[in-house]
């Protein structure tokens, strides 16, 4: 071997020996760890594992038990002064339960765990979800002030926007909409077979009606569905067997407007109008208001023929029977029920020859809506021969007498007021002074709001207080 290569060879042997020693050390340590007793092994510094029942489940949410009613629901309905409200309606599971004298109520069967709705005329409705224990509901007073939108008016974007703008700016907080107007046409796309067969889907059907209702709800507007009941030109001509008949011709009888009426004695007519009312509730209306829920008052009345003799003894039971059934069927759906009455029913002791008398109708209504237009009192009222000269007194006396004659019934009075030119006396315009006088008369006599009527939907905005004024009071 060459002498120069000796140092390099020595270094190579040294490196090879070190590498072999390292491999031997790794082998010994590994074997020790494998063969050593388990208690001598190192334990990682980690939390001990949780029992299976305590381990969080990250892959699915934990079910939360929904609250339920007890086997029996008990509670009380109170006013703002914490006095019990007698006669309030507690609606749950499609049934209506009245409160007792102290405001208490008991619901025996609450197995469906449906929300509980509490309502009382003159108060805001309250919904309570299922919960254990007794229920206490405090109702707030509700005063509704409405403008009316006709069958054609609600479908006109300009008219509708003008009225909604007034609701946004003034004390108005409700709207009356023609669901079935004076001719019998229904304003939205109805699904009632009898109405479709009769041709009740008229020329101004509002296709986006559901969107309109949703918008009204967002605005907090109280909605009233006006349903013209026994004046129905469409149904009378489609089903002459349900119409009031002209004795000389055998055809449907018509009034001074040339419009036909259906027979208030026919229960098929009741069924038809109640089907429309139920559909309106499903559309979201807070209140169903029946208009022309009476016998005709103008035209050739002596030539009419009905299913029964038209007498004082038969007219009133027919109208009462319809409203009693309407209240019984619509109340459990959560809606209030109202009826438009002639103003003179406040003063007349008979049925005003149309089947309307306060004492018999009031027990079956949530709201009485008398038409207190001074122009409609063409014979005046006691002490005031010219009614349009005394708008305050006409409205005040009418509301006062209706409330008195309604007695202990839970019904409230919300009258129609005149916002149109006089037609019966001197054709004077009804402006700010006349309209405000009617409003004051209604308020002073104990009405819970009012409704403005103008057949052209053209209302006197200056007669209404701005919302800013109400907020500071």
One Martini backbone bead per residue (centre of mass of N, CA, C, O) as a GRO file, in nm:
protein
  473
    1UNK     BB    1   0.100   0.032   0.016
    2UNK     BB    2   0.060   0.358   0.021
    3UNK     BB    3   0.157   0.608   0.243
    4UNK     BB    4  -0.053   0.839   0.160
    5UNK     BB    5  -0.320   0.652   0.223
    6UNK     BB    6  -0.333   0.590   0.531
    7UNK     BB    7  -0.504   0.824   0.662
    8UNK     BB    8  -0.764   0.778   0.499
    9UNK     BB    9  -0.816   0.489   0.590
   10UNK     BB   10  -0.850   0.551   0.891
   11UNK     BB   11  -1.096   0.738   0.870
   12UNK     BB   12  -1.291   0.533   0.742
   13UNK     BB   13  -1.294   0.334   0.981
   14UNK     BB   14  -1.407   0.534   1.187
   15UNK     BB   15  -1.683   0.591   1.044
   16UNK     BB   16  -1.785   0.302   1.029
   17UNK     BB   17  -1.793   0.253   1.332
   18UNK     BB   18  -1.994   0.479   1.411
   19UNK     BB   19  -2.235   0.385   1.242
   20UNK     BB   20  -2.266   0.107   1.375
   21UNK     BB   21  -2.319   0.211   1.663
   22UNK     BB   22  -2.581   0.366   1.598
   23UNK     BB   23  -2.751   0.124   1.502
   24UNK     BB   24  -2.729  -0.035   1.767
   25UNK     BB   25  -2.869   0.172   1.950
   26UNK     BB   26  -3.144   0.181   1.807
   27UNK     BB   27  -3.212  -0.119   1.842
   28UNK     BB   28  -3.210  -0.131   2.152
   29UNK     BB   29  -3.427   0.086   2.213
   30UNK     BB   30  -3.657  -0.040   2.055
   31UNK     BB   31  -3.666  -0.309   2.201
   32UNK     BB   32  -3.730  -0.192   2.481
   33UNK     BB   33  -4.003  -0.054   2.410
   34UNK     BB   34  -4.141  -0.321   2.327
   35UNK     BB   35  -4.061  -0.506   2.596
   36UNK     BB   36  -4.160  -0.328   2.797
   37UNK     BB   37  -4.347  -0.240   3.037
   38UNK     BB   38  -4.632  -0.048   3.031
   39UNK     BB   39  -4.571   0.129   3.296
   40UNK     BB   40  -4.284   0.248   3.157
   41UNK     BB   41  -4.420   0.408   2.966
   42UNK     BB   42  -4.498   0.676   2.797
   43UNK     BB   43  -4.732   0.948   2.858
   44UNK     BB   44  -4.933   1.148   2.725
   45UNK     BB   45  -5.028   1.494   2.747
   46UNK     BB   46  -5.366   1.431   2.804
   47UNK     BB   47  -5.689   1.408   2.805
   48UNK     BB   48  -5.916   1.221   2.913
   49UNK     BB   49  -6.148   1.031   2.806
   50UNK     BB   50  -6.474   1.042   2.737
   51UNK     BB   51  -6.755   0.938   2.776
   52UNK     BB   52  -6.981   0.870   2.540
   53UNK     BB   53  -7.220   1.057   2.662
   54UNK     BB   54  -7.004   1.323   2.664
   55UNK     BB   55  -6.954   1.337   2.375
   56UNK     BB   56  -6.931   1.540   2.122
   57UNK     BB   57  -7.138   1.610   1.837
   58UNK     BB   58  -7.019   1.734   1.528
   59UNK     BB   59  -7.216   1.598   1.297
   60UNK     BB   60  -7.473   1.667   1.493
   61UNK     BB   61  -7.746   1.793   1.625
   62UNK     BB   62  -7.909   1.842   1.906
   63UNK     BB   63  -8.202   1.769   2.026
   64UNK     BB   64  -8.491   1.981   2.087
   65UNK     BB   65  -8.745   2.014   2.284
   66UNK     BB   66  -9.055   2.097   2.238
   67UNK     BB   67  -9.287   2.282   2.346
   68UNK     BB   68  -9.572   2.219   2.560
   69UNK     BB   69  -9.864   2.145   2.657
   70UNK     BB   70 -10.072   2.055   2.864
   71UNK     BB   71 -10.352   1.881   2.917
   72UNK     BB   72 -10.418   2.166   3.050
   73UNK     BB   73 -10.533   2.494   2.989
   74UNK     BB   74 -10.448   2.779   3.183
   75UNK     BB   75 -10.594   3.119   3.234
   76UNK     BB   76 -10.560   3.478   3.161
   77UNK     BB   77 -10.742   3.779   3.068
   78UNK     BB   78 -10.615   4.112   3.033
   79UNK     BB   79 -10.580   4.429   3.092
   80UNK     BB   80 -10.383   4.705   3.151
   81UNK     BB   81 -10.514   4.693   3.463
   82UNK     BB   82 -10.558   4.385   3.539
   83UNK     BB   83 -10.834   4.308   3.425
   84UNK     BB   84 -11.068   4.103   3.359
   85UNK     BB   85 -11.186   3.950   3.052
   86UNK     BB   86 -11.494   3.912   2.929
   87UNK     BB   87 -11.544   3.724   2.628
   88UNK     BB   88 -11.300   3.622   2.530
   89UNK     BB   89 -11.102   3.463   2.278
   90UNK     BB   90 -10.986   3.120   2.272
   91UNK     BB   91 -10.772   2.990   2.023
   92UNK     BB   92 -10.747   2.627   1.963
   93UNK     BB   93 -10.755   2.390   1.731
   94UNK     BB   94 -11.031   2.522   1.602
   95UNK     BB   95 -11.123   2.649   1.883
   96UNK     BB   96 -11.359   2.826   2.096
   97UNK     BB   97 -11.293   3.011   2.408
   98UNK     BB   98 -11.442   3.160   2.663
   99UNK     BB   99 -11.426   3.386   2.902
  100UNK     BB  100 -11.468   3.470   3.209
  101UNK     BB  101 -11.532   3.712   3.440
  102UNK     BB  102 -11.206   3.696   3.528
  103UNK     BB  103 -11.059   3.584   3.247
  104UNK     BB  104 -11.081   3.293   3.255
  105UNK     BB  105 -10.945   2.969   3.134
  106UNK     BB  106 -11.024   2.641   2.974
  107UNK     BB  107 -10.836   2.375   2.815
  108UNK     BB  108 -10.863   2.038   2.767
  109UNK     BB  109 -10.767   2.009   2.450
  110UNK     BB  110 -10.398   2.024   2.363
  111UNK     BB  111 -10.260   1.799   2.170
  112UNK     BB  112 -10.155   1.977   1.916
  113UNK     BB  113  -9.977   2.230   1.993
  114UNK     BB  114 -10.104   2.490   1.924
  115UNK     BB  115 -10.150   2.795   1.896
  116UNK     BB  116 -10.262   3.073   2.087
  117UNK     BB  117 -10.555   3.275   2.042
  118UNK     BB  118 -10.627   3.615   2.134
  119UNK     BB  119 -10.959   3.777   2.133
  120UNK     BB  120 -11.100   4.121   2.118
  121UNK     BB  121 -11.293   4.362   2.080
  122UNK     BB  122 -11.072   4.646   2.086
  123UNK     BB  123 -10.823   4.449   2.044
  124UNK     BB  124 -10.536   4.298   2.021
  125UNK     BB  125 -10.393   4.038   1.904
  126UNK     BB  126 -10.275   3.719   2.052
  127UNK     BB  127  -9.987   3.502   2.042
  128UNK     BB  128  -9.931   3.168   2.186
  129UNK     BB  129  -9.712   2.944   2.268
  130UNK     BB  130  -9.613   2.666   2.381
  131UNK     BB  131  -9.638   2.589   2.742
  132UNK     BB  132  -9.586   2.571   3.060
  133UNK     BB  133  -9.837   2.639   3.243
  134UNK     BB  134  -9.973   2.924   3.296
  135UNK     BB  135 -10.165   3.184   3.133
  136UNK     BB  136 -10.082   3.533   3.051
  137UNK     BB  137 -10.291   3.792   2.903
  138UNK     BB  138 -10.230   4.116   2.759
  139UNK     BB  139 -10.441   4.357   2.634
  140UNK     BB  140 -10.457   4.596   2.377
  141UNK     BB  141 -10.580   4.857   2.258
  142UNK     BB  142 -10.796   4.907   1.954
  143UNK     BB  143 -10.780   5.160   1.696
  144UNK     BB  144 -10.955   5.182   1.388
  145UNK     BB  145 -10.853   5.357   1.078
  146UNK     BB  146 -11.024   5.377   0.767
  147UNK     BB  147 -11.006   5.299   0.425
  148UNK     BB  148 -11.158   5.268   0.104
  149UNK     BB  149 -11.149   4.997  -0.145
  150UNK     BB  150 -11.246   4.924  -0.431
  151UNK     BB  151 -11.255   4.700  -0.675
  152UNK     BB  152 -11.105   4.902  -0.872
  153UNK     BB  153 -10.911   5.057  -0.676
  154UNK     BB  154 -10.716   4.822  -0.582
  155UNK     BB  155 -10.614   4.779  -0.894
  156UNK     BB  156 -10.510   5.071  -0.881
  157UNK     BB  157 -10.203   5.192  -0.841
  158UNK     BB  158 -10.260   5.493  -0.781
  159UNK     BB  159 -10.481   5.465  -0.569
  160UNK     BB  160 -10.336   5.272  -0.379
  161UNK     BB  161 -10.089   5.452  -0.322
  162UNK     BB  162 -10.241   5.691  -0.201
  163UNK     BB  163 -10.360   5.539   0.043
  164UNK     BB  164 -10.091   5.423   0.157
  165UNK     BB  165  -9.966   5.700   0.206
  166UNK     BB  166 -10.175   5.790   0.416
  167UNK     BB  167 -10.112   5.565   0.616
  168UNK     BB  168  -9.810   5.653   0.658
  169UNK     BB  169  -9.883   5.973   0.747
  170UNK     BB  170 -10.136   5.901   0.917
  171UNK     BB  171 -10.392   5.778   1.130
  172UNK     BB  172 -10.409   5.562   0.950
  173UNK     BB  173 -10.440   5.169   0.996
  174UNK     BB  174 -10.657   5.089   0.767
  175UNK     BB  175 -10.839   4.858   0.538
  176UNK     BB  176 -11.097   4.843   0.293
  177UNK     BB  177 -11.185   4.557   0.090
  178UNK     BB  178 -11.310   4.439  -0.203
  179UNK     BB  179 -11.389   4.113  -0.242
  180UNK     BB  180 -11.712   4.156  -0.275
  181UNK     BB  181 -11.897   4.336  -0.464
  182UNK     BB  182 -12.190   4.474  -0.588
  183UNK     BB  183 -12.178   4.254  -0.843
  184UNK     BB  184 -11.995   3.984  -0.739
  185UNK     BB  185 -11.701   4.036  -0.758
  186UNK     BB  186 -11.379   3.902  -0.730
  187UNK     BB  187 -11.055   4.031  -0.671
  188UNK     BB  188 -10.936   3.750  -0.675
  189UNK     BB  189 -10.816   3.434  -0.716
  190UNK     BB  190 -11.035   3.199  -0.707
  191UNK     BB  191 -11.127   2.847  -0.570
  192UNK     BB  192 -11.434   2.855  -0.606
  193UNK     BB  193 -11.641   2.679  -0.797
  194UNK     BB  194 -11.907   2.849  -0.787
  195UNK     BB  195 -11.772   3.117  -0.868
  196UNK     BB  196 -11.656   3.026  -1.141
  197UNK     BB  197 -11.927   2.936  -1.267
  198UNK     BB  198 -12.066   3.230  -1.230
  199UNK     BB  199 -11.841   3.466  -1.294
  200UNK     BB  200 -11.673   3.616  -1.041
  201UNK     BB  201 -11.436   3.671  -1.237
  202UNK     BB  202 -11.356   3.968  -1.308
  203UNK     BB  203 -11.208   4.250  -1.478
  204UNK     BB  204 -11.026   4.320  -1.185
  205UNK     BB  205 -10.829   4.107  -1.129
  206UNK     BB  206 -10.583   4.047  -0.883
  207UNK     BB  207 -10.287   3.877  -0.927
  208UNK     BB  208 -10.107   4.024  -0.677
  209UNK     BB  209 -10.256   3.990  -0.396
  210UNK     BB  210 -10.055   3.847  -0.206
  211UNK     BB  211  -9.846   4.076  -0.220
  212UNK     BB  212 -10.027   4.291  -0.098
  213UNK     BB  213 -10.075   4.153   0.175
  214UNK     BB  214  -9.778   4.139   0.256
  215UNK     BB  215  -9.737   4.446   0.255
  216UNK     BB  216  -9.947   4.516   0.470
  217UNK     BB  217  -9.815   4.351   0.696
  218UNK     BB  218  -9.544   4.503   0.699
  219UNK     BB  219  -9.700   4.782   0.772
  220UNK     BB  220  -9.939   4.716   0.985
  221UNK     BB  221 -10.214   4.659   0.841
  222UNK     BB  222 -10.545   4.653   0.877
  223UNK     BB  223 -10.775   4.400   0.750
  224UNK     BB  224 -11.079   4.439   0.549
  225UNK     BB  225 -11.347   4.236   0.432
  226UNK     BB  226 -11.569   4.310   0.183
  227UNK     BB  227 -11.903   4.152   0.169
  228UNK     BB  228 -12.140   4.129  -0.056
  229UNK     BB  229 -12.421   3.944  -0.012
  230UNK     BB  230 -12.745   3.988  -0.135
  231UNK     BB  231 -12.594   4.154  -0.355
  232UNK     BB  232 -12.590   3.950  -0.667
  233UNK     BB  233 -12.566   3.953  -0.998
  234UNK     BB  234 -12.412   3.696  -1.071
  235UNK     BB  235 -12.567   3.470  -0.911
  236UNK     BB  236 -12.860   3.539  -0.997
  237UNK     BB  237 -12.811   3.475  -1.310
  238UNK     BB  238 -12.689   3.188  -1.274
  239UNK     BB  239 -12.911   3.143  -1.015
  240UNK     BB  240 -13.241   3.190  -1.017
  241UNK     BB  241 -13.314   2.994  -0.773
  242UNK     BB  242 -13.155   3.222  -0.573
  243UNK     BB  243 -13.340   3.450  -0.644
  244UNK     BB  244 -13.504   3.727  -0.666
  245UNK     BB  245 -13.832   3.751  -0.796
  246UNK     BB  246 -14.012   3.857  -1.066
  247UNK     BB  247 -14.349   3.816  -1.095
  248UNK     BB  248 -14.399   3.918  -1.403
  249UNK     BB  249 -14.130   3.749  -1.535
  250UNK     BB  250 -13.944   3.530  -1.364
  251UNK     BB  251 -13.704   3.704  -1.300
  252UNK     BB  252 -13.465   3.871  -1.178
  253UNK     BB  253 -13.459   4.104  -0.953
  254UNK     BB  254 -13.432   4.467  -0.949
  255UNK     BB  255 -13.304   4.757  -0.872
  256UNK     BB  256 -13.231   5.094  -0.923
  257UNK     BB  257 -12.942   4.985  -1.054
  258UNK     BB  258 -12.996   4.697  -1.201
  259UNK     BB  259 -12.958   4.489  -0.961
  260UNK     BB  260 -12.931   4.180  -0.835
  261UNK     BB  261 -13.075   3.943  -0.605
  262UNK     BB  262 -13.058   3.735  -0.337
  263UNK     BB  263 -13.192   3.500  -0.119
  264UNK     BB  264 -13.190   3.512   0.232
  265UNK     BB  265 -13.337   3.221   0.273
  266UNK     BB  266 -13.097   3.083   0.132
  267UNK     BB  267 -12.851   2.858   0.221
  268UNK     BB  268 -12.683   2.860  -0.040
  269UNK     BB  269 -12.606   3.159  -0.004
  270UNK     BB  270 -12.459   3.129   0.257
  271UNK     BB  271 -12.244   2.928   0.161
  272UNK     BB  272 -12.114   3.109  -0.051
  273UNK     BB  273 -12.025   3.347   0.141
  274UNK     BB  274 -11.863   3.169   0.344
  275UNK     BB  275 -11.654   3.069   0.145
  276UNK     BB  276 -11.538   3.349   0.088
  277UNK     BB  277 -11.464   3.419   0.379
  278UNK     BB  278 -11.263   3.187   0.427
  279UNK     BB  279 -11.071   3.271   0.200
  280UNK     BB  280 -11.004   3.550   0.318
  281UNK     BB  281 -10.869   3.444   0.571
  282UNK     BB  282 -10.646   3.286   0.420
  283UNK     BB  283 -10.531   3.561   0.296
  284UNK     BB  284 -10.525   3.752   0.590
  285UNK     BB  285 -10.769   3.862   0.716
  286UNK     BB  286 -10.890   4.015   1.015
  287UNK     BB  287 -11.174   4.095   0.873
  288UNK     BB  288 -11.529   4.046   0.834
  289UNK     BB  289 -11.751   4.235   0.613
  290UNK     BB  290 -12.095   4.261   0.595
  291UNK     BB  291 -12.283   4.358   0.323
  292UNK     BB  292 -12.599   4.351   0.246
  293UNK     BB  293 -12.730   4.224   0.524
  294UNK     BB  294 -13.027   4.221   0.362
  295UNK     BB  295 -13.299   4.369   0.245
  296UNK     BB  296 -13.448   4.543   0.031
  297UNK     BB  297 -13.514   4.922  -0.020
  298UNK     BB  298 -13.533   4.931  -0.339
  299UNK     BB  299 -13.773   4.949  -0.567
  300UNK     BB  300 -14.003   4.696  -0.666
  301UNK     BB  301 -14.114   4.545  -0.388
  302UNK     BB  302 -14.407   4.431  -0.481
  303UNK     BB  303 -14.250   4.216  -0.705
  304UNK     BB  304 -14.155   4.008  -0.500
  305UNK     BB  305 -13.993   3.675  -0.462
  306UNK     BB  306 -13.973   3.418  -0.222
  307UNK     BB  307 -13.925   3.130  -0.035
  308UNK     BB  308 -14.062   3.326   0.166
  309UNK     BB  309 -14.229   3.520   0.347
  310UNK     BB  310 -14.214   3.879   0.365
  311UNK     BB  311 -14.164   3.956   0.701
  312UNK     BB  312 -14.109   4.054   1.021
  313UNK     BB  313 -14.092   3.742   1.119
  314UNK     BB  314 -13.863   3.654   0.885
  315UNK     BB  315 -13.626   3.847   0.836
  316UNK     BB  316 -13.459   3.851   1.099
  317UNK     BB  317 -13.391   3.544   1.120
  318UNK     BB  318 -13.224   3.537   0.860
  319UNK     BB  319 -12.997   3.736   0.936
  320UNK     BB  320 -12.922   3.613   1.208
  321UNK     BB  321 -12.855   3.329   1.105
  322UNK     BB  322 -12.617   3.408   0.931
  323UNK     BB  323 -12.440   3.555   1.151
  324UNK     BB  324 -12.423   3.323   1.347
  325UNK     BB  325 -12.274   3.133   1.154
  326UNK     BB  326 -12.036   3.315   1.086
  327UNK     BB  327 -11.924   3.338   1.375
  328UNK     BB  328 -11.890   3.031   1.425
  329UNK     BB  329 -11.686   2.982   1.173
  330UNK     BB  330 -11.476   3.236   1.191
  331UNK     BB  331 -11.368   3.258   1.480
  332UNK     BB  332 -11.177   2.991   1.481
  333UNK     BB  333 -10.987   3.141   1.250
  334UNK     BB  334 -10.933   3.454   1.382
  335UNK     BB  335 -11.174   3.630   1.306
  336UNK     BB  336 -11.358   3.899   1.258
  337UNK     BB  337 -11.708   4.019   1.282
  338UNK     BB  338 -11.907   4.215   1.054
  339UNK     BB  339 -12.171   4.477   1.007
  340UNK     BB  340 -12.367   4.657   0.792
  341UNK     BB  341 -12.572   4.936   0.881
  342UNK     BB  342 -12.821   5.123   0.913
  343UNK     BB  343 -12.859   5.421   1.070
  344UNK     BB  344 -13.170   5.386   1.157
  345UNK     BB  345 -13.129   5.147   1.363
  346UNK     BB  346 -13.082   5.337   1.610
  347UNK     BB  347 -13.405   5.441   1.608
  348UNK     BB  348 -13.544   5.187   1.529
  349UNK     BB  349 -13.759   4.928   1.656
  350UNK     BB  350 -13.756   4.789   1.414
  351UNK     BB  351 -13.625   4.636   1.105
  352UNK     BB  352 -13.653   4.855   0.872
  353UNK     BB  353 -13.760   4.641   0.650
  354UNK     BB  354 -13.456   4.450   0.637
  355UNK     BB  355 -13.350   4.278   0.901
  356UNK     BB  356 -13.260   4.516   1.120
  357UNK     BB  357 -13.158   4.471   1.470
  358UNK     BB  358 -12.964   4.527   1.728
  359UNK     BB  359 -13.042   4.321   1.952
  360UNK     BB  360 -13.011   4.061   1.756
  361UNK     BB  361 -12.720   4.113   1.620
  362UNK     BB  362 -12.497   4.177   1.838
  363UNK     BB  363 -12.433   3.877   1.957
  364UNK     BB  364 -12.300   3.806   1.640
  365UNK     BB  365 -12.076   4.033   1.689
  366UNK     BB  366 -11.784   4.238   1.694
  367UNK     BB  367 -11.892   4.451   1.471
  368UNK     BB  368 -12.049   4.757   1.426
  369UNK     BB  369 -12.128   4.919   1.092
  370UNK     BB  370 -12.253   5.206   1.061
  371UNK     BB  371 -12.414   5.427   0.830
  372UNK     BB  372 -12.338   5.780   0.914
  373UNK     BB  373 -12.444   5.948   0.685
  374UNK     BB  374 -12.600   6.241   0.676
  375UNK     BB  375 -12.729   6.198   0.387
  376UNK     BB  376 -12.894   5.932   0.488
  377UNK     BB  377 -13.080   6.141   0.670
  378UNK     BB  378 -13.350   6.252   0.510
  379UNK     BB  379 -13.533   6.275   0.793
  380UNK     BB  380 -13.353   6.283   1.007
  381UNK     BB  381 -13.339   6.358   1.355
  382UNK     BB  382 -13.394   6.405   1.662
  383UNK     BB  383 -13.359   6.765   1.652
  384UNK     BB  384 -13.252   6.710   1.329
  385UNK     BB  385 -13.352   6.770   1.021
  386UNK     BB  386 -13.067   6.869   0.911
  387UNK     BB  387 -12.803   6.662   0.894
  388UNK     BB  388 -12.565   6.825   0.744
  389UNK     BB  389 -12.562   7.051   0.981
  390UNK     BB  390 -12.509   6.780   1.199
  391UNK     BB  391 -12.260   6.567   1.214
  392UNK     BB  392 -12.201   6.523   1.511
  393UNK     BB  393 -12.488   6.447   1.619
  394UNK     BB  394 -12.545   6.208   1.435
  395UNK     BB  395 -12.309   6.029   1.528
  396UNK     BB  396 -12.334   6.038   1.831
  397UNK     BB  397 -12.631   5.932   1.858
  398UNK     BB  398 -12.593   5.666   1.706
  399UNK     BB  399 -12.372   5.538   1.880
  400UNK     BB  400 -12.511   5.561   2.153
  401UNK     BB  401 -12.763   5.385   2.084
  402UNK     BB  402 -12.621   5.128   1.995
  403UNK     BB  403 -12.474   5.073   2.261
  404UNK     BB  404 -12.728   5.059   2.434
  405UNK     BB  405 -12.880   4.829   2.266
  406UNK     BB  406 -12.652   4.606   2.293
  407UNK     BB  407 -12.555   4.601   2.575
  408UNK     BB  408 -12.363   4.327   2.699
  409UNK     BB  409 -12.233   4.299   2.454
  410UNK     BB  410 -11.907   4.275   2.300
  411UNK     BB  411 -11.964   4.472   2.101
  412UNK     BB  412 -11.848   4.707   1.861
  413UNK     BB  413 -11.814   5.044   1.736
  414UNK     BB  414 -11.761   5.112   1.371
  415UNK     BB  415 -11.804   5.367   1.166
  416UNK     BB  416 -11.928   5.523   0.893
  417UNK     BB  417 -11.802   5.797   0.699
  418UNK     BB  418 -11.829   6.104   0.536
  419UNK     BB  419 -11.638   6.158   0.202
  420UNK     BB  420 -11.877   6.330   0.047
  421UNK     BB  421 -12.107   6.467  -0.130
  422UNK     BB  422 -12.401   6.579  -0.106
  423UNK     BB  423 -12.744   6.432  -0.212
  424UNK     BB  424 -13.015   6.526  -0.017
  425UNK     BB  425 -13.001   6.848   0.016
  426UNK     BB  426 -12.744   7.086  -0.092
  427UNK     BB  427 -12.466   6.972  -0.209
  428UNK     BB  428 -12.247   6.979  -0.014
  429UNK     BB  429 -11.941   6.974   0.082
  430UNK     BB  430 -11.711   6.748   0.240
  431UNK     BB  431 -11.485   6.852   0.465
  432UNK     BB  432 -11.290   6.899   0.726
  433UNK     BB  433 -11.510   6.985   0.929
  434UNK     BB  434 -11.715   6.751   0.879
  435UNK     BB  435 -11.522   6.513   0.931
  436UNK     BB  436 -11.424   6.593   1.217
  437UNK     BB  437 -11.703   6.591   1.346
  438UNK     BB  438 -11.750   6.288   1.311
  439UNK     BB  439 -11.507   6.185   1.465
  440UNK     BB  440 -11.582   6.316   1.735
  441UNK     BB  441 -11.855   6.178   1.768
  442UNK     BB  442 -11.743   5.892   1.783
  443UNK     BB  443 -11.546   5.926   2.020
  444UNK     BB  444 -11.750   6.048   2.234
  445UNK     BB  445 -11.947   5.778   2.209
  446UNK     BB  446 -11.738   5.509   2.196
  447UNK     BB  447 -11.582   5.444   1.962
  448UNK     BB  448 -11.345   5.216   1.768
  449UNK     BB  449 -11.341   5.416   1.544
  450UNK     BB  450 -11.324   5.435   1.173
  451UNK     BB  451 -11.472   5.488   0.835
  452UNK     BB  452 -11.405   5.583   0.508
  453UNK     BB  453 -11.626   5.710   0.247
  454UNK     BB  454 -11.544   5.673  -0.110
  455UNK     BB  455 -11.631   5.581  -0.433
  456UNK     BB  456 -11.334   5.715  -0.547
  457UNK     BB  457 -11.095   5.719  -0.338
  458UNK     BB  458 -11.122   6.040  -0.239
  459UNK     BB  459 -10.946   6.182   0.015
  460UNK     BB  460 -10.924   6.394   0.305
  461UNK     BB  461 -10.620   6.456   0.428
  462UNK     BB  462 -10.662   6.720   0.610
  463UNK     BB  463 -10.847   6.555   0.826
  464UNK     BB  464 -10.578   6.422   0.907
  465UNK     BB  465 -10.354   6.317   1.128
  466UNK     BB  466 -10.040   6.310   1.185
  467UNK     BB  467  -9.815   6.087   1.310
  468UNK     BB  468  -9.639   6.292   1.465
  469UNK     BB  469  -9.868   6.392   1.648
  470UNK     BB  470  -9.928   6.118   1.787
  471UNK     BB  471  -9.638   6.070   1.912
  472UNK     BB  472  -9.667   6.336   2.116
  473UNK     BB  473  -9.930   6.226   2.295
   0.00000   0.00000   0.00000
